[in-house]
Amino acid sequence: MCGIQNVTRKHGTYYYRKLIRLGADKPFRIRFSLKTTSRRRAGLLAPALTLICERVAMNMMSKMARDGLDSAQRAEIFRRQILVERDRLEALHASLHVFPPEDHDDIGKALTLRLGASEMAAQDGAMQGKIDDFLVARVDPDNDNEDIVVLAWSDLAASIEHEGAEQAAIARLAELGGEQSALREAMARKVVNEARIVAIREFREVLANPGAAYAPVPRTEHEPVSQDVVPAPIPSAPSPAQPAVTGPYATMTAKEALEKFFEHNPRTGGKDGESRRKNGQAWTAKTRKQARVAARFLDEVMQGRPLAQITHDDLVKLNYCFERVHGATLLRSPKQQDMTILEIVDEYAALIAEDEKLAAKQRQKRGSENCAADAPAQLTRRDLGLSLVTTNRHFGFLRQLTDWFARHHPIAVLDYSAFIMKKQGNAREDRQRYTEEQGRMIFSLPPWTGTSSPKRRMQPGTCIYHDSWYWVPMIAWYTGMRLDEISSLELDEIKFECGHWQIQVKPNSLRALKTDSSKRVLPVASQLLKLGFDKYVEALRSEGEWLLFPELLPESGIGTLGRAFYKTRWTHLAKQLPFLVEGQANHSFRHTAIDSMKAAGIPSEIRADFAGHKLTSETEGRYSDAHTKLLREAAETIPKVTDHLVPNPINLLPKRLRQPRKARPKRLEPREVE
């Protein structure tokens, strides 16, 4: 194996191979030579070719969805064409009565020959898109003396007197209105031929039962009703098809519909994401991005079909994919950004199978059934599946989208209650709290006790640097603030008022708040002031900074500062904390603070004010003030796990390290799942 995705090597030359899927059609494989024996050049060409293939395939599916005919339009073409065919067949039959054909003395046999030939031609047209000339033979199996009549379809078609499928398709499309394209004409020709097949078979049935073509004839008053003869029921004529539903919504994909949804709903930020920004009530950029991811996944599962054709089965298929992807690495690599969710599911399945196969070989080689720990799989089947919160979020966005879409275009009934589930268990056990002993272990690591350099913060040394490494976990411990609230703090939110330092948590230029009640004023704990938090703020202001932690700001403007802290700082700290269990992370600081206050007997309304929770009663919310003195007393009940730390002179990061973070360069070769 050459180890490059979609590339094989034969006789020293590298070949590119790729399986292409276009909608629900059978996939096909492309294979061609890269004309190189250099592995490095093949590694450069393969990702570029993969990206081109995916873009071409998506463009083709998008074009099919945009330029094609939906089910309602095809039904209307079928309805109109079958009415034309019924009249044509009646005229054909009557013309044989007036002008008997030369190829048959028997009009019935001549009609049978023409009906059979027409049906065969229409079947070829519906299946192949064109009608090749063919021979038609009339043989009477009951009469050996009957002459065998052989005619070419091209000679027989002239006597049938009907317009070609091409002209009929163009006429039906013109009746519907709208722009004509090659794809629409091809689809209309297929429907025209299908209508002819049905009309011919219906005509044969009418010949056998003539009364089926007419409505019941009413009796006159003077006609007696026979008591012995019961009239046979006359089949009712088929009801006409419903009018075609057309318009811009009929061909929209889920992603296109979502952008329209944004435009129609200012609460989402509107078309450009800037609507309702002044009062902080609009969706954040992160929320809009999450909604786009959900719409993207739905589009990929529907494989190019418009949202108007969504069914419950599409949601079932999407849920199947959610259960077979790895949430921690999903869409984290540039490689996966260019893949569909169906391809990502296949990739994870192949990766797990490869790891399991390797582990089995190692166990077999060692001759022991209990050596799984010697060669652990990087990813196991138990690791797959999005969390309940993430799955509910995706389906929640899709429910909002389809509920809005259904007001503009009819769609199938969708039951989201089958996928959105409430988490079982006690909410108090959702996050593991930190004990006081664990807190002391955290703040005994090098970022607080001494590190070697500003870039090697987990390596012990003698230097103390005051930045996000140092302050974010400490602020989380003593205030219970959310990670993104802390990481995105602006210096203007740190104020000295009424003789006390305060953190005014409010919407700012980098983030909104989770809820209205999240807007609050928190006291700066005495332990933070003892270690120089106020001096740190003043030092940043004197340097002309506007953010509390400028080093977390991304140069690209993409991503939250809380996520940046988690990826670049917390993951390194977590490796040095052996007591961590699943669920323990930055949010556990928040639970620790609230639990400490509860254990100290702090009233629930004060705890709610401190945490930014919604108050439980109208009296608490309307008539009580969050007294700063009570909040300071509540803050002091949190265990002082940093009292062993010695205050140091404020040492800011060098100016070059306080610049916005540059994005990592993209790798040229495909990146494996980490």
Residue pairs with C-beta under 8 A, 6 or more apart in sequence:
2 8
2 9
2 14
2 39
2 42
4 14
4 39
4 42
4 43
4 46
4 669
4 670
5 46
5 47
5 50
5 335
5 670
6 16
6 17
6 18
6 46
6 49
6 50
7 14
7 15
7 16
7 17
7 34
7 42
7 43
7 46
8 14
8 15
8 17
9 15
9 42
12 37
13 33
13 34
13 35
13 36
13 37
14 33
14 34
14 36
14 37
14 38
14 39
14 42
15 31
15 32
15 33
15 34
16 30
16 31
16 32
16 33
16 34
16 45
16 46
16 49
17 29
17 30
17 31
18 29
18 30
18 49
18 50
18 53
19 27
19 28
19 29
20 27
20 28
20 29
20 30
20 53
20 57
21 27
21 57
21 303
21 342
22 57
22 60
22 61
22 64
22 303
22 304
23 61
23 64
23 303
23 304
23 305
24 303
30 53
34 41
34 42
34 45
34 46
36 42
36 45
43 668
43 669
44 668
44 669
46 670
47 335
47 668
47 669
47 670
50 338
51 338
54 338
54 339
54 340
58 304
61 303
61 304
62 253
62 304
63 183
64 183
64 304
65 251
65 253
65 304
65 305
65 306
66 251
67 181
67 183
67 184
68 183
68 184
68 187
68 251
69 77
69 184
69 187
69 188
69 191
70 245
70 250
70 251
70 306
70 308
70 309
71 309
72 242
72 244
72 245
72 246
72 250
73 176
73 244
73 246
73 250
74 187
74 191
75 241
75 242
75 244
76 176
76 241
76 243
76 244
77 169
77 172
77 173
77 176
77 188
77 191
77 192
77 195
78 191
78 194
78 195
78 241
79 240
79 241
80 172
80 175
81 168
81 172
81 191
81 192
81 195
81 196
82 195
82 198
82 199
84 168
85 162
85 195
85 196
85 199
85 200
86 199
86 202
86 203
88 161
88 162
89 115
89 199
89 200
89 203
91 161
92 111
92 114
92 160
92 161
92 162
93 111
95 161
96 107
96 110
96 111
97 107
100 107
100 110
101 107
101 110
101 159
103 110
103 113
103 149
103 151
104 110
104 113
104 138
104 149
109 138
109 140
112 138
113 136
113 138
113 149
113 151
113 156
114 156
114 159
114 160
115 200
115 203
115 204
116 136
117 136
117 151
117 153
117 156
117 157
117 160
118 160
118 162
118 196
118 200
119 196
119 197
119 200
119 201
120 134
120 136
120 153
121 131
121 134
121 153
121 157
122 165
122 193
122 194
122 196
122 197
122 200
123 193
123 197
124 130
124 131
124 132
124 134
125 131
125 165
125 189
125 190
125 192
125 193
126 190
126 193
126 194
126 197
129 186
129 189
129 190
131 153
131 165
133 152
133 153
133 154
134 152
134 153
135 150
135 151
135 152
135 153
136 150
136 151
136 152
136 153
136 156
137 148
137 149
137 150
137 151
138 148
138 149
138 150
139 146
139 148
140 146
163 171
165 189
165 192
165 193
165 196
166 185
166 189
168 189
168 192
169 185
169 188
169 189
169 191
169 192
170 180
170 185
170 188
172 188
172 191
172 192
173 180
173 184
173 185
173 188
174 180
176 244
176 246
177 246
178 246
205 212
206 212
206 213
211 232
211 234
212 234
212 235
214 234
215 234
215 237
216 231
216 234
219 225
245 409
245 410
247 409
249 257
249 308
249 405
249 408
249 409
250 306
250 308
250 409
251 306
251 308
252 260
252 306
252 307
252 308
252 405
253 299
253 302
253 304
253 306
253 307
254 295
254 296
254 298
254 299
254 302
254 307
254 310
254 398
254 401
255 292
255 295
255 296
255 299
256 307
257 295
257 307
257 401
257 405
258 291
258 292
258 295
258 401
259 271
261 268
261 400
261 401
261 404
261 405
262 268
262 269
262 270
262 271
262 273
262 288
263 270
263 271
264 404
265 404
266 275
266 276
266 282
267 276
267 281
267 282
267 283
268 275
268 282
268 283
268 287
268 288
268 291
269 275
269 276
269 277
269 282
269 283
269 284
269 285
269 288
270 276
270 282
273 282
273 283
273 285
273 288
274 282
275 282
276 282
280 506
280 507
280 512
280 513
281 512
282 512
283 291
284 511
284 512
286 560
290 393
290 394
290 397
291 397
291 401
293 331
293 394
294 393
294 394
294 395
294 397
294 398
294 401
295 397
295 398
295 401
297 318
297 321
297 341
297 394
298 307
298 310
298 314
298 318
298 398
300 340
300 341
300 342
301 314
301 317
301 318
301 321
301 341
301 342
302 309
302 310
302 314
307 401
307 402
307 405
307 411
308 405
308 409
308 410
308 411
309 411
310 402
310 411
310 412
310 414
311 412
312 412
312 413
312 414
312 415
312 418
315 395
315 398
315 414
315 416
315 418
315 419
318 341
318 394
319 391
319 395
319 419
321 341
321 342
321 344
321 345
322 385
322 386
322 390
322 391
322 394
323 384
323 385
323 386
324 345
324 348
324 349
324 384
324 385
325 341
325 344
325 345
325 348
325 384
325 385
325 386
326 348
326 379
326 383
326 384
326 673
327 385
327 386
327 387
327 390
328 383
329 336
329 673
329 674
330 336
330 344
330 386
331 337
332 674
333 671
333 673
333 674
334 666
334 667
334 671
335 670
335 671
336 344
336 347
339 347
347 673
348 379
348 384
348 673
351 378
351 379
351 672
351 673
352 377
352 379
352 380
352 381
352 384
355 377
355 378
355 379
355 380
356 377
358 375
358 377
359 372
359 375
359 376
359 377
362 371
362 374
362 375
363 369
363 371
363 372
363 374
363 375
366 374
378 673
379 673
386 394
388 421
388 423
389 423
391 419
391 420
392 420
392 421
395 416
395 419
395 420
396 420
398 416
399 414
399 416
399 420
402 411
402 414
405 411
423 430
430 583
431 583
431 584
431 587
431 588
431 590
431 591
432 581
432 583
432 584
432 588
432 591
433 588
433 591
433 592
433 595
434 442
434 477
434 584
434 588
434 589
434 592
436 639
436 641
438 577
438 579
439 477
439 592
439 639
439 641
440 641
440 644
441 577
441 579
442 473
442 573
442 577
442 641
443 473
443 474
443 477
443 641
443 642
443 644
443 645
444 644
445 458
445 573
445 576
446 452
446 457
446 458
446 459
446 460
446 461
447 457
447 458
447 465
447 469
447 470
447 573
448 464
448 470
448 474
448 642
448 645
449 460
449 645
450 460
450 461
450 462
450 463
450 464
451 457
451 458
451 459
451 460
451 461
451 463
451 464
451 465
452 459
452 460
452 461
452 462
452 463
453 459
453 461
453 463
454 463
454 465
454 467
454 653
454 654
454 657
455 657
457 465
457 469
457 569
457 572
458 572
458 573
458 575
458 576
463 651
464 470
464 648
464 651
465 651
465 652
465 653
466 532
466 536
466 539
466 650
466 651
466 652
467 549
467 551
467 652
467 653
467 658
468 487
468 549
468 551
468 552
468 565
468 569
469 569
471 528
471 533
471 536
471 548
471 549
472 483
472 486
472 487
472 549
472 565
472 569
473 570
473 573
473 586
473 589
474 527
474 528
474 531
474 642
475 481
475 486
475 503
475 528
475 533
476 483
476 486
476 586
476 589
476 590
477 589
477 592
477 593
477 638
477 641
477 642
478 525
478 527
478 528
478 593
478 635
478 638
479 486
479 503
479 522
479 525
479 593
479 610
479 635
480 589
480 590
480 592
480 593
480 594
480 610
480 611
481 503
481 505
481 522
481 590
482 514
482 518
482 562
482 587
482 590
483 562
483 565
483 566
483 586
483 587
484 511
484 560
484 561
484 562
484 563
485 505
485 511
485 513
485 518
485 562
486 562
487 549
487 552
487 560
487 561
487 562
487 564
487 565
488 508
488 510
488 511
488 547
488 560
488 561
488 562
489 503
489 508
489 547
489 548
489 549
490 508
490 509
490 510
490 546
490 547
490 548
491 537
491 540
491 541
491 545
491 546
491 547
491 548
492 546
493 503
493 504
493 505
493 506
493 508
493 548
494 501
494 502
494 503
494 504
494 524
494 537
494 548
495 501
495 502
495 504
496 502
496 534
498 628
500 523
500 524
500 628
500 632
501 523
501 524
501 529
501 533
501 534
502 521
502 522
502 523
502 524
502 628
503 521
503 522
503 523
503 524
504 521
505 513
505 518
505 519
505 520
505 521
505 522
505 612
506 513
506 519
507 513
507 519
510 547
510 553
510 560
510 561
511 560
511 561
513 519
513 612
514 612
515 612
515 614
517 608
517 612
517 613
517 614
517 615
518 612
519 612
520 609
520 610
520 612
520 626
521 626
521 628
521 631
522 610
522 631
522 635
523 628
523 631
523 632
523 635
524 533
524 534
525 635
525 636
525 638
526 636
527 640
527 642
527 643
530 647
531 642
531 645
531 647
531 648
532 647
532 648
532 649
532 650
535 650
536 650
536 652
537 548
539 650
539 652
540 547
540 548
540 550
540 652
543 652
543 655
543 658
545 658
547 553
549 561
549 565
550 658
550 659
550 660
551 653
551 657
551 658
551 659
551 661
552 561
552 564
552 565
552 568
552 661
553 561
553 564
553 660
553 661
554 561
554 564
554 660
554 661
554 663
555 659
555 660
555 661
555 662
555 663
556 663
562 586
564 661
565 586
566 585
566 586
568 661
570 585
570 586
574 580
574 585
590 611
592 638
593 610
593 611
593 638
594 607
594 610
594 611
596 637
596 638
596 639
597 606
597 607
597 610
597 634
597 637
597 638
598 607
599 637
600 634
600 637
602 610
602 633
602 634
602 637
604 616
604 620
605 615
605 620
605 624
606 626
606 630
606 631
606 634
607 613
607 634
608 614
608 615
608 616
608 620
609 615
609 626
609 631
610 631
610 634
610 635
614 621
615 621
615 624
652 658
